[in-house]
Amino acid sequence: MNPELPTTLISLAGYTVFVAAPLAAALIKIRIELKAASARATETRNDVKAAVGKIDEMHEQVRNDHPQQPNLRHDLDLTRDAAADIYAIVRDMQDRQIAQDAKLDAKLDALRADLRGDVQGLRTDMTEVSRELHDERKRSIEADESLWRAIHNRRGQHGGSPTG
């Protein structure tokens, strides 16, 4: 048997445990964080959209109900402008979140590529070890057959058991 074979198998197992498994865990963690951040951004956007809609609705209602009060109309206009500013801020936050998501996606893609490369290397190593095991087994069978033929030939030359 090839003396390096057990070492190679141990190395492959260690590689799987210490390299491939943590990479896979990191990929899963990033994907979960990405989904959570996206959900939070969508929820915030929807909340602000609803609040701005409510402010606009109230603004129109008050304007229609009190057309003769210019101070109230001015205050409502300021409120609506503030709501528009808030909506712009949220839109900017959403754009930043989208950019951050894109960066996380890029990291995720890079980790996936690394993992694919590592898995391919692992497969190559496992294929090589499998070939070595197959070759070692074949040599062992050939050695057993050769030994059996030698024992059988010796038995035939001496006319009896090889020990006697």
C-alpha positions as CSV (number, residue, x, y, z in Angstrom):
1,M,0.0,0.0,0.0
2,N,1.2,3.5,-0.8
3,P,2.5,5.0,2.5
4,E,1.3,8.5,1.5
5,L,-2.3,7.4,0.9
6,P,-3.5,7.7,4.5
7,T,-1.9,11.1,4.8
8,T,-3.6,12.2,1.6
9,L,-7.0,11.0,2.9
10,I,-6.5,12.8,6.2
11,S,-5.5,16.0,4.3
12,L,-8.6,15.8,2.2
13,A,-10.8,15.3,5.2
14,G,-9.1,18.2,7.0
15,Y,-9.5,20.4,3.9
16,T,-13.2,19.6,3.8
17,V,-13.7,20.4,7.5
18,F,-11.5,23.4,7.7
19,V,-11.9,25.1,4.3
20,A,-15.0,24.0,2.4
21,A,-17.4,23.8,5.4
22,P,-16.6,27.4,6.7
23,L,-16.9,28.8,3.2
24,A,-20.3,27.2,2.8
25,A,-21.3,28.6,6.2
26,A,-20.1,32.0,5.2
27,L,-22.2,31.9,2.0
28,I,-25.3,30.9,3.9
29,K,-24.7,33.7,6.5
30,I,-24.2,36.4,3.8
31,R,-27.3,35.2,2.0
32,I,-29.4,35.5,5.2
33,E,-28.0,38.9,6.0
34,L,-28.7,40.1,2.5
35,K,-32.3,38.9,2.6
36,A,-32.8,40.5,6.0
37,A,-31.4,43.9,4.9
38,S,-33.5,43.9,1.8
39,A,-36.6,43.1,3.8
40,R,-35.8,46.0,6.2
41,A,-35.3,48.4,3.4
42,T,-38.5,47.4,1.7
43,E,-40.4,47.7,5.0
44,T,-39.0,51.2,5.7
45,R,-39.8,52.3,2.2
46,N,-43.4,51.1,2.5
47,D,-43.8,52.8,5.9
48,V,-42.5,56.1,4.6
49,K,-44.6,55.8,1.5
50,A,-47.7,55.2,3.6
51,A,-46.9,58.1,5.9
52,V,-46.3,60.5,3.0
53,G,-49.5,59.4,1.4
54,K,-51.4,60.0,4.7
55,I,-49.8,63.5,5.0
56,D,-50.7,64.3,1.4
57,E,-54.3,63.1,2.0
58,M,-54.6,65.2,5.1
59,H,-53.1,68.2,3.4
60,E,-55.6,68.1,0.6
61,Q,-58.5,67.6,3.0
62,V,-57.5,70.6,5.2
63,R,-56.9,72.8,2.1
64,N,-60.3,71.9,0.8
65,D,-62.0,72.3,4.2
66,H,-60.2,75.6,5.1
67,P,-59.5,77.6,1.9
68,Q,-59.8,81.0,3.8
69,Q,-56.9,80.4,6.3
70,P,-53.6,81.3,4.7
71,N,-51.4,80.5,7.8
72,L,-52.9,76.9,8.0
73,R,-52.4,76.5,4.2
74,H,-48.7,77.7,4.6
75,D,-48.1,75.2,7.4
76,L,-49.6,72.4,5.4
77,D,-47.5,73.3,2.4
78,L,-44.4,73.2,4.7
79,T,-45.6,69.8,6.1
80,R,-46.0,68.4,2.6
81,D,-42.6,69.7,1.6
82,A,-41.1,68.1,4.7
83,A,-42.8,64.8,3.8
84,A,-41.4,65.0,0.3
85,D,-37.9,65.6,1.8
86,I,-38.4,62.6,4.1
87,Y,-39.5,60.5,1.1
88,A,-36.3,61.7,-0.8
89,I,-34.2,60.7,2.2
90,V,-35.8,57.2,2.3
91,R,-35.3,56.9,-1.5
92,D,-31.6,57.7,-1.0
93,M,-31.4,55.2,1.8
94,Q,-33.0,52.6,-0.5
95,D,-30.5,53.4,-3.2
96,R,-27.6,53.0,-0.7
97,Q,-29.2,49.7,0.4
98,I,-29.4,48.5,-3.2
99,A,-25.7,49.4,-3.7
100,Q,-24.8,47.6,-0.5
101,D,-26.8,44.6,-1.6
102,A,-24.9,44.7,-4.9
103,K,-21.6,44.7,-3.0
104,L,-22.8,41.8,-0.8
105,D,-23.9,40.0,-4.0
106,A,-20.4,40.5,-5.5
107,K,-18.8,39.1,-2.3
108,L,-21.2,36.2,-2.4
109,D,-20.4,35.5,-6.0
110,A,-16.7,35.7,-5.2
111,L,-17.1,33.3,-2.3
112,R,-19.2,31.0,-4.5
113,A,-16.4,31.0,-7.1
114,D,-13.8,30.2,-4.4
115,L,-16.0,27.4,-3.1
116,R,-16.5,26.0,-6.6
117,G,-12.7,26.1,-7.1
118,D,-12.1,24.5,-3.8
119,V,-14.7,21.8,-4.5
120,Q,-13.2,21.2,-7.9
121,G,-9.8,20.8,-6.3
122,L,-11.2,18.5,-3.7
123,R,-12.9,16.4,-6.4
124,T,-9.6,16.2,-8.3
125,D,-7.8,15.2,-5.2
126,M,-10.4,12.6,-4.4
127,T,-10.3,11.2,-7.9
128,E,-6.5,10.9,-7.6
129,V,-6.8,9.1,-4.3
130,S,-9.4,6.8,-5.7
131,R,-7.1,6.0,-8.6
132,E,-4.3,5.3,-6.2
133,L,-6.5,3.1,-4.1
134,H,-7.6,1.2,-7.2
135,D,-4.1,0.8,-8.4
136,E,-2.9,-0.3,-4.9
137,R,-5.8,-2.8,-4.8
138,K,-4.9,-4.1,-8.2
139,R,-1.2,-4.5,-7.2
140,S,-2.3,-6.3,-4.0
141,I,-4.6,-8.7,-6.0
142,E,-1.7,-9.3,-8.5
143,A,0.7,-10.0,-5.6
144,D,-1.9,-12.4,-4.0
145,E,-2.3,-14.2,-7.3
146,S,1.5,-14.4,-7.8
147,L,1.9,-15.8,-4.3
148,W,-0.9,-18.3,-4.9
149,R,0.7,-19.4,-8.1
150,A,4.0,-19.8,-6.4
151,I,2.4,-21.8,-3.6
152,H,0.5,-23.9,-6.1
153,N,3.6,-24.5,-8.3
154,R,5.6,-25.5,-5.2
155,R,2.9,-27.9,-4.1
156,G,3.0,-29.4,-7.6
157,Q,6.8,-29.8,-7.5
158,H,7.0,-31.5,-4.2
159,G,3.8,-33.5,-4.6
160,G,2.1,-32.3,-1.5
161,S,1.5,-29.5,0.9
162,P,4.0,-26.6,0.7
163,T,4.7,-26.9,4.4
164,G,5.5,-30.6,4.4
